[in-house]
Amino acid sequence: MKRQELRRGRHTGWFGRLRRGRHTHWFIVVAFAVGMAWVEAASVYYLRAMVDRIEPYQANPLPIRGILGQVELVREAATLVMLLTIGMLAGRTWHKRLGYTAIAFGVWDILYYVFLWMICDWPTSLFDWDILFLLPLPWWGPVLAPVSIALLLIVWGIFATQFVDQSPATSLTRALWWASGLGIALALSVFMADSLRTVHQGLDVTRQVLPEAFNWSMFAVALTLMAAPVAQIGWQLGSDQGQTGVKRGSDPDLL
């Protein structure tokens, strides 16, 4: 009898909850992100074809003048609003809303590059330079960098949406999340390093700058810090399902 209960507990543990969740909000969020990734890739392709910049790493990488430039900035902001909105609709608590937003962001970001490659054969490798974002300053980085962060977001999003952690926050937990925040700040400084060095010369100069080297060592530190709380959650779930504080049973977000 105890063996049967143990087997049943294993099947209703974290893997079982993930299986049930895949048929509800998780699939809806992923489907939205897939569609959004194609729309984003097509829009960027149209824009780059208009300004003859399919390969962004070349002289005058942002030849956008007039109303088109302002439209592009608003479009990027609207992208974030859309991702946050699907997270708000999918989750019933702020923890799960942020988790679903993270999943949508990660899937969208990765498939954006996949679809862009399907459309125009770019990027040719994960080390191709790309203009990642324009707000508040241009972000530059090899494709591998944002893809790495996107994968981390997906993993954390799955943990945040598929499990209900009832254990109280500890000093270690808080420290790890502070470390993650520091990692985010470091990653942003790496992406905008060249823009920050030239911003005092004006935005026109900043938009013309082409980065010469990516600080992989600093980015590795940033990614490690960002992954710290995710690694702790994964370790807790894998070490002892019965004592991690994961609530089994009914979950309104999985019904």
N, C-alpha and C positions, 0 to 999 in steps of 0.2 A: 504493500500500500504506500509506504513512504517512498519507494523507488518510483512508483507511478506519479506521485505528487511532485517528486523532484524533476522527472522528465517534463511534466506539464509546466512546471515553473520555468524550465529552460526555454520551452517553446513560447511562453508568454513573457519572456524577458525582453531585453532591448531589441533582439532581432524580430521577435514576434510583433512588437509594437511598430517597428519600422515597416513590416509587411502590411499591417492593417492601415498604417498611415499613407502608404503609397497609393491607395485607391481613393483617397479623398483630397484634402487640401494640398497635399504635397504634389500630386500630379497636376492639379490645376495651376499651381504656382509655376511648376516647371514648364507646362505647356505655354503659359503666358510668356515666360522668359525666352522660350525658343522662338515664338512668333516675334517678340520684340527684338531679338537678336537679328533676325532676318531684315526687319524694317530698318534697324540701325545700320546694318552693313550696306543695304541698298542705298540709304540716304547718304552715307559717307562716300560711297562709290560715286554717286551722282555729283556730289560736291567736288570731290577730288578730280573727276573727269572734267568738270567745268573749268577748274583752275589749273589743269594739267599737272596734278600732284598725286598720281596714284602711289608713287613712292614718296612718302613725306620727307624723308631725310635728303634734302637737296636745297640749294640756295633759294632764299625767299620762300620758306616752307608754308607761310600763311598769307598768300596774296589775296586776302579778302578785304574788299573795300566797300564803303557805303552801307546800305541797309543789310546786305547779305551777311556781313560780319556780326551785326547785332542779332540777326535771326539765328545764326549758328550758336551764339552764346546762350540765347533763350532756349534753344533746342536742347542743349546739354543740361541746363537746369531742369527742363521739363522731363528729361530722362530720369533724373533722380526722383522727381515727384511721382512718376509712374511706378518706379520700383518700390518706393515707400508705400504707395497707395495699395498695391497688391498685397504687401505684407500686412497692412492695416486691415484689409478685408479678410485675409486668410486666418489670422490669429485672434484669439479672444483675450489674451493678456499681452502686456507690453513685451514681456520676454519672448513670447511666441511670435508676435508681430515683427520684432526685430529679427528673429530667426528666419521667418519666411522671407523677409526682405533680403537677408544675407544669401539665402538659397537662390532667389531670383537674380540678385546681382551677380553671383558667381556663375550661374548657368548662362546668363545673358552675356557676360564679358568673354567667357571662353568661346561660346558659339558665334559671337560677333566676329572673332578672328577666323574661325573655321569657315563661316559663310563668306567673309570678305575674300578669303583665299579661293573659295569656289567661284566667286564672281570675277575676280581680276588677277588671280595667281599671286596675290600679295597677302600676307607676308611670305617670303620665300624660306624663312627660317625663324625659329623662336628668338633669334638674336638680332633681328631687324629692328631698327629704331622706329618708334612711333610717337606721335603727339597724343598723349593719353587723355588730356583734358586741357581746357583753356581757362578755367576759373579757379582762383582769381588771376593766376598767371599760367603760361603754358607749362604743362608737365611733359617731360621727355623720359623715355625709358625703353629698353628692349622688350619685345612682346612677352618674353618669359617672365618678366617681373610682375606685371599685372595678372598674368595667368596663375602664377604661384599664389598670389593673394586671393584670387578668385576660388581656387581649390580650398584654401583655408576657410574662406567664408562658407562654402558649401558644407564642409565638415562641421563647423560650429553650428550652422543653421539646422542641420539634421539633429545634432544633439539637443539644441534648444527647442525644437518643435516636436520631437518624438518622445521626449522624456520629461517628467515633472520632478524636479529636484526639490525635496522638502527639507534637506539638511540646511541648517543655518549658515550664513556666511561666516567664515573664519578670517583671522588675520592673514593667513596664507592666501585665501581666495582673493581678498581685497588687494593684497600685494601683487598677485599675478595679474589682476585686471589693471592695476596702475602700470605695471610693466607693459601690458598690452597697449595701453594708451601712449606710453613713451615710444613703443615700437611704431605706432601709427604716425606719430610726429616725426620720427627719424625717417620713415619711408617717404613722407611728404617732402622732407628737406632734400632727400636724394633725388626725387623726381623733379623738384623745382630748383635744384642747385644752380643751374646755369641761368635760369630766369632771375633768381634772387641776386646773382652777382651783377646783373646788368640793369636791374629795374630802376636804379637811380639815374640811368641815362634816358629813361622814357620807355613807354610801352612799344613804340615803333622799333626801337633798337632791340628790345627784349624779344619781340616776335621774329626777328631776323636771326637770332642766335641759333647755331647748330651745336649740340653737345659733342664733345670729343671723346669722352670716356664715362662709363657708368661705374659708380662706386659699389661694386658687388660686395665687398667686405662689409661696408656699412649697411647695405640692404639685407645681407644675411643676418646681421645682428638684429635689424628691425623686424625681419620675418620671424626670427626665433622668439623675440619678445612678444610679438602678436600671437604666436602659437602657444604661449605658455598656459593660459587658462584652458585652451582647447585640449592640450595634452593632459592637463590634470583631470578634466572631465572624462576623457577616454580611459585614463588609467583607473579611475574610480569605477567606471562601468565594467571594465574588463577584469578587475581584481576580485570583486565579490558583489554579485548582483543582489544578494539578500541583505547587504549591509551598507549600500551606497546611498540610501535615502531615495531611490527611484520608486515612485509610486506606480504600482501595477493595478490594473483594473480599468475603470471607466475614465475616459478623458474626453471632454466635450469637443476638443479640436480634432479628434479622430473618429467621431461618430458620423 
